[in-house]
Amino acid sequence: MTAPRLIMFDMDGTLIDSGAVIALHMATTFRDHGLDAPTQEMSHSVIGLSLELAMERLAQCDAETAIVMAGTYRNHYRAMLAVGDAHEPLYAGALDALNRLKAHDASILGIATGKGLSGVNRILALHALADHFVTLQTPDHNPSKPHPGMILRACAETGIDPACTVMIGDTTFDMELGRSAGARTIGVTWGYHARVALEESGAHIIIEDYADLDDAIEKVLN
């Protein structure tokens, strides 16, 4: 019998393609606060961090200002949702991969993301994925990535050792999170950080298609 293993997924840039939406609201938020809008590349570079930390880095501001700007961003995001104008599709192959893993007797699935818990629940409901995940780790009750807290808390909740845990993500923050927690890491190339950055941040394996995920999980855990 295969030992239980915990498979943790990042959300933005790994499961869902939300980069355009995030960049749009970042630009609007910065203009609202009298600042030059960051480029799309700049906005993509901080995806994965908590929103407040992302604002702090992008705007090079203090924590109090970042909290205010994060509130502005959330207001724009809620306004988008209120008119039903949401564009956060699953990446190709994500649903099939999740269904395969859910059917695997030894696999327990979780989320570790910079997105807030209400946003995570909305996305999971939108794509009918709520019953796929046993543990949801967000900045609501953890330090921001790359602090290891999200993985360690998920391991504590599920009873799975970090050594039997895999973190799957598209950013250096995901790779650093996984490695600092003692987990294995799989980088994906379809998100927002470059392959070379994933390599330099210590990804154990990098994949280019969801079809390769199952084999990658077996390799990093054996």
N, C-alpha and C positions, 0 to 999 in steps of 0.2 A: 504493500500500500504506500502510495506517495505521501510524503510528509506535507502537512499544510503549508501553504506559502501565501504571503500577502502581496498583492499586486496593486501598487499605488499609481494613479494617473494624475498628472497635471491636467488642467482643463483648457485654458486659453492657449491656443497654439499647438495643442496636443490632441485634444478631443474635438474642440470647436474652433472654427476659423473666425475669430472676433477682432482681428487686427485692425480692419478698416473702421469698425465701430469705435474701438478704443482711441485710435488716432484722431478721429473726427471730434469726439468729446473732449479729448485733451486739448486740441487746437481751440475749440470754442471756449473752454474753461480759461485757458491762458489769456485769450483776448478779453474775456470778461474782467479779468484782473489787471488789464493794462499791460500785459506782457506779450512779447513776440511768440507766436505759436510755434511749438516744436515741430520739426519735420516728422513724417511718418516713421522714418528710420529711428529717430530719437525716441518716439513714443513706443515703438516696438522693443527698444533696448531695455525698457523697465517693466515690460509685461512679465508677470509672475511675482513681482513684489506686492506687498500690501499697497493699497491706493495711496495712503498717506506717505509711505516711504518713497513710492514712485514720484509723487509730487515734489517731495523734498529734494530728490536727486535731479529731476528735470528742471525745476525752477531755481535750484540752488538757494533754497529759502530755509527759514527756521521751522521747527516742528509745528508751532502754532499757526503759521501761515499755511503750511501744508494741510493742516486739518481743515481750515476754511476752504481751501481750493478743492480738497477732496469732497467737501459738501456740495460745492458748485457742480463738480463733475457728476455726482450722484443725482443731482436735480435734473441735469440734462439727460442722463440715462433713463430716469423715471419718466420724463416727458416723452422720450422716444417710445417707451413701452406703452404709455397711455394711449398713443395713437396707433398702436399695433405695428410700429415700424421697426421691427427687430430683424437683424440679419446675422445670425450666429449659427451657421449650419455645421453639422458634423463633418469632419474630414472623410474623404472616400476610404472605405474599408473599416472605419472605426466601429460601426454598429456590428458588423460581422465578427470582428475581433472580440468585442465585448461579449457577444452572445456565445462565442466559443469558450471564452474563459469562464463565463458564468456557469457553463455546463460542465466544466472541469471540476471533478469532485474535490480536489485538493486546493483549488484557488479561491481565495477570499479577496474581493475587490474593494478598493477605496479611492478616495479623491484627496489630493493635497494641492491646494491652489491659493493664489493671491486674491481670488474673487471672494466677495463676502458670502456668507451662508445663504442669505435670501436669494442672491443671484444664482448660486449653485443649485438650490432647490428649484428655481424657476427653469433653469436650463435642463435639469434632469426631467422635470415634468414635461417640458416642451418636446423632448425627444423620447419620452416614455422609457426612461432609464433609471428611475428611482429605485426599483427593486434589484438593480444590478450591484449596488454598492452598500457595503456593510458599515463603513466608517467614512465620515466626511470631515476633513481637516481644513480649516480656513483661518484667516487672521482674526476672526471673531473671538477665538479662544486659544490662539497660539501666537508666538512671535512670527514675524514675516520670514519667508525664505530669505537667505539660505540657512537660517538657524535650524537645527535638527528637530526642533520640537514637534512639528507636524508628523514626522515619521515615528518618533518615539511615542507620541500619544496614540497614534493608530496601532502601534504594536502593543501598547498596554491595553487598549480597548479590545483587541482581538486575541491576545495571548500568543501572538506570533513573534518569534525572535527577529531582531533586525537582520541577522545573517540569512534569514529565510524570506527576506522582503526585497522587492524590486521597486525602484522609483523610475517611472517612465515620463519623460518630459522633453521639451524643445529648447530649454534655456540652460545657461550655466548655473542659474540659481537652483534648478532642479537637480543637476548633477552634484552640486556642492551640498545641497540638502541631503541627498541620499548618502553620499560618501561620509559626511560628518556624523550621520546617524548609524553608520555601520551597515548600510544596506547596499545592494547591488544597483547599478544604474544603467538605463538604456536611453540613449539620446535619439531623438527623431528629427529628421532633416526638413520636414514640411512646415515647421513653425517659424519662429521669429529670430532665433540666434543661428549664426553660421556654423557649419560643420566643424570648422577649425576651432571655434570657441568651445564647442562641446568636447572636442578632443582634449583641448588644453585644460578644461575644468574637470577632467577625469572620468568621462563616460567609459563604462566597461565595454559597451557595444553601442554602435550607432546603426540605425536602420533607416531605410528610405521608403518603406512601404509597410502598411499594416499587415500585409500578407506574411511578412518576415518576423512578426512579433512573437509568435508562439515558439519558434525555434530559438529566438534570442533569449527568451525567458529561461528555456531549458539550459542554454549554454551558460548563462551567468550564475545559475543556481547549482550547477554541477561542477 
